[in-house]
Amino acid sequence: MFAFRFALKNVLSRKSSLVIILFIAFSISLLVVSNAIFDGTDSGMEKTFINSFTGNIVICPKADVPMSLFGDETPLTGKLTAIPEIVPFSDVYGCVSAMEGIDVILPQITGFSSIQYKTAAGRTDHDEFYFFGVDAEDYVNNMPGIHIIEGCSFSKGEKGIMLSKAALKAMEEESEMPIDVKVGDNLTVYFTDGVSMTIRSVPLVGVYDYEVENPTLDQIVIIDPVTLRAIHEIQDVMSDEDIDPDAMNLIDSSLDDFDSLFADASDSEGTEAETQDFGPLQDGTEGASESADSGSESSVWTFLICKTSEKARINTIIRRLNAEFKKNDWPVQAVKWRSAAGGSVAMVFYLRVILNIGILLILLTGFIVIANTLIISALSRVCETGTLRAIGASRRFIALQFLFETALLTVTAGIAGCALGAAFNALIQMLNIHIGNNLLVQLFGGTSIRTVLTASNLFGCMMLSCMLAVVGWLYPLRIALGANPVVAMRGQA
């Protein structure tokens, strides 16, 4: 205790102590605030994307290229690449649905296509979007980040398209004038592959808005999966469980007697073939044949969007799913929301990492200055240390004295810095700072800066101040204990 009282007296008697404490406190508070902002950003972006389109876990096909819910993430050409399908779909779906912790499974098929529309001036224009083929009613009900503001969602088996408010705004910006698009209109959706083009006319059934604005969400259009498969000429097939066994038995029995298939056939000459009116082709182009029964269950899907329970351990579920996929040799994988959200989110994540590293480097520079200040302060008292040792102070006493002095400076500054950082955090929340730049909107996960002050943040900053205490204690202690007491008393050490 005497060593502590002696150290406290030294700290209070030196004018430099206040400067050191303020410098450390400011650095710690800056670190607390920056971590709170980044924690809030990550939390906000995660909540936005999970509740809007990614879910907690996504089951996707394995591919040789980066793959997200938007398809191939290869720069420039990726969006034109066909997305692999989940195979075997029924088995994979059954495996995922049996996994404990997964509450909702939403099958999805993704395609990149264009929408043709008319402007208020009567001019025809078009814009490109990523189309999510889903059962809209089930999809919207399980995505709380989506709010329908006009019309409604189409139910399972119905044809329709839904546009976000942001997508309509993007179409107006593209055409540079108001557009003539409203619920109930038929929109022309088409996909061009080389010299061929597939076109479909789809009714606009609803307009929706996202809970939080984000440029990534502006690229998404919701459409019924049957139409999307037709646009991309993807053959739609029913799953095994949807095939009528009686119908299959009838076909098999007919095939047993091949000649009976043509028993009633007769040759005819010169008879004019009956004509059937198929109606005009949509927009004058050929299209892929659609499923005869649009309400039947299809096994052609590219993704499974999974929503988990609140207490579910996401990483554990992903690890178990991937182990099961590998065991059965299925070419699919389970990934977290960040991987499924696309390259733009990954770019923002890496940008945040770079910013974090920059802040840490700035703080490290400040901590080096602080450590040097502590060392210089200790070395200036070598004469005092030599006197103490000459009158019988033990090496342990000197060590404790130096430790207490450094700890008093750094730990006090750490506590003050955490308190100051918490105050800044509360101030930022109260000011509710809004941002408009698209890059900053993606970086912060929304149009306002959110902060989340966590216990781990404060604990980490306090540990950093304790590490600084150790760094500022070891080297000067070594110098002080290594000096000859007589020489140190003369101030020649």
GIMOLIN-V90308 format. One record per residue. N is the residue number from 1. RES is the residue in one letter. NEAR is the number of other ideal C-beta (glycine too) atoms within 8 Angstrom. Layout:
BEGIN
N/RES/NEAR
N/RES/NEAR
END
This chain:
BEGIN
1/M/4
2/F/6
3/A/10
4/F/9
5/R/8
6/F/9
7/A/15
8/L/10
9/K/8
10/N/11
11/V/11
12/L/7
13/S/5
14/R/8
15/K/5
16/S/8
17/S/10
18/L/7
19/V/8
20/I/14
21/I/12
22/L/9
23/F/13
24/I/16
25/A/13
26/F/10
27/S/13
28/I/18
29/S/13
30/L/11
31/L/14
32/V/19
33/V/13
34/S/10
35/N/11
36/A/16
37/I/13
38/F/11
39/D/13
40/G/13
41/T/13
42/D/10
43/S/11
44/G/13
45/M/14
46/E/11
47/K/10
48/T/16
49/F/14
50/I/12
51/N/10
52/S/14
53/F/11
54/T/12
55/G/14
56/N/11
57/I/15
58/V/16
59/I/13
60/C/15
61/P/13
62/K/7
63/A/9
64/D/2
65/V/9
66/P/9
67/M/10
68/S/11
69/L/15
70/F/10
71/G/14
72/D/12
73/E/12
74/T/9
75/P/5
76/L/4
77/T/8
78/G/12
79/K/9
80/L/5
81/T/10
82/A/4
83/I/12
84/P/10
85/E/9
86/I/13
87/V/10
88/P/6
89/F/12
90/S/10
91/D/9
92/V/15
93/Y/11
94/G/8
95/C/12
96/V/13
97/S/8
98/A/5
99/M/10
100/E/4
101/G/10
102/I/14
103/D/6
104/V/8
105/I/10
106/L/14
107/P/12
108/Q/15
109/I/16
110/T/14
111/G/13
112/F/12
113/S/13
114/S/11
115/I/13
116/Q/10
117/Y/14
118/K/9
119/T/13
120/A/7
121/A/5
122/G/6
123/R/8
124/T/7
125/D/12
126/H/8
127/D/11
128/E/7
129/F/12
130/Y/12
131/F/14
132/F/14
133/G/14
134/V/12
135/D/11
136/A/15
137/E/10
138/D/10
139/Y/15
140/V/11
141/N/6
142/N/9
143/M/10
144/P/6
145/G/13
146/I/13
147/H/8
148/I/11
149/I/7
150/E/6
151/G/10
152/C/6
153/S/12
154/F/12
155/S/8
156/K/7
157/G/5
158/E/9
159/K/9
160/G/13
161/I/14
162/M/16
163/L/12
164/S/14
165/K/10
166/A/11
167/A/13
168/L/12
169/K/9
170/A/10
171/M/14
172/E/11
173/E/7
174/E/8
175/S/11
176/E/5
177/M/9
178/P/6
179/I/13
180/D/9
181/V/11
182/K/6
183/V/9
184/G/6
185/D/8
186/N/7
187/L/13
188/T/11
189/V/17
190/Y/14
191/F/12
192/T/7
193/D/6
194/G/4
195/V/2
196/S/6
197/M/8
198/T/15
199/I/12
200/R/12
201/S/9
202/V/13
203/P/10
204/L/17
205/V/13
206/G/15
207/V/14
208/Y/14
209/D/10
210/Y/14
211/E/10
212/V/12
213/E/8
214/N/15
215/P/9
216/T/11
217/L/13
218/D/11
219/Q/9
220/I/11
221/V/13
222/I/12
223/I/14
224/D/15
225/P/14
226/V/13
227/T/15
228/L/15
229/R/18
230/A/15
231/I/17
232/H/12
233/E/8
234/I/10
235/Q/6
236/D/10
237/V/7
238/M/10
239/S/11
240/D/7
241/E/6
242/D/7
243/I/9
244/D/5
245/P/6
246/D/6
247/A/8
248/M/9
249/N/8
250/L/8
251/I/8
252/D/8
253/S/8
254/S/9
255/L/7
256/D/6
257/D/8
258/F/6
259/D/6
260/S/7
261/L/7
262/F/6
263/A/6
264/D/4
265/A/5
266/S/4
267/D/4
268/S/5
269/E/4
270/G/3
271/T/5
272/E/3
273/A/4
274/E/4
275/T/4
276/Q/4
277/D/4
278/F/3
279/G/4
280/P/4
281/L/8
282/Q/9
283/D/8
284/G/5
285/T/10
286/E/4
287/G/11
288/A/10
289/S/4
290/E/10
291/S/9
292/A/3
293/D/6
294/S/10
295/G/5
296/S/8
297/E/7
298/S/13
299/S/10
300/V/11
301/W/13
302/T/11
303/F/14
304/L/15
305/I/13
306/C/14
307/K/11
308/T/13
309/S/6
310/E/4
311/K/3
312/A/10
313/R/6
314/I/10
315/N/7
316/T/8
317/I/16
318/I/12
319/R/8
320/R/9
321/L/14
322/N/10
323/A/8
324/E/9
325/F/13
326/K/7
327/K/6
328/N/8
329/D/5
330/W/9
331/P/7
332/V/12
333/Q/9
334/A/11
335/V/9
336/K/11
337/W/13
338/R/9
339/S/9
340/A/14
341/A/13
342/G/11
343/G/8
344/S/10
345/V/13
346/A/11
347/M/8
348/V/11
349/F/9
350/Y/8
351/L/9
352/R/12
353/V/8
354/I/8
355/L/9
356/N/10
357/I/8
358/G/8
359/I/11
360/L/8
361/L/8
362/I/8
363/L/11
364/L/8
365/T/8
366/G/10
367/F/10
368/I/8
369/V/9
370/I/14
371/A/11
372/N/8
373/T/11
374/L/14
375/I/11
376/I/8
377/S/12
378/A/15
379/L/10
380/S/6
381/R/10
382/V/13
383/C/11
384/E/7
385/T/12
386/G/17
387/T/11
388/L/11
389/R/12
390/A/9
391/I/6
392/G/5
393/A/7
394/S/6
395/R/7
396/R/6
397/F/11
398/I/15
399/A/10
400/L/11
401/Q/13
402/F/14
403/L/12
404/F/12
405/E/12
406/T/13
407/A/11
408/L/11
409/L/16
410/T/14
411/V/12
412/T/9
413/A/16
414/G/16
415/I/9
416/A/11
417/G/18
418/C/14
419/A/8
420/L/13
421/G/18
422/A/11
423/A/8
424/F/11
425/N/13
426/A/8
427/L/8
428/I/13
429/Q/9
430/M/6
431/L/6
432/N/6
433/I/7
434/H/6
435/I/10
436/G/6
437/N/6
438/N/6
439/L/6
440/L/9
441/V/15
442/Q/13
443/L/10
444/F/15
445/G/15
446/G/12
447/T/8
448/S/9
449/I/9
450/R/13
451/T/12
452/V/8
453/L/11
454/T/8
455/A/5
456/S/6
457/N/12
458/L/13
459/F/8
460/G/9
461/C/16
462/M/12
463/M/8
464/L/11
465/S/15
466/C/12
467/M/8
468/L/13
469/A/14
470/V/8
471/V/9
472/G/15
473/W/13
474/L/7
475/Y/9
476/P/14
477/L/13
478/R/8
479/I/12
480/A/15
481/L/9
482/G/5
483/A/12
484/N/7
485/P/10
486/V/8
487/V/10
488/A/17
489/M/10
490/R/8
491/G/7
492/Q/5
493/A/10
END
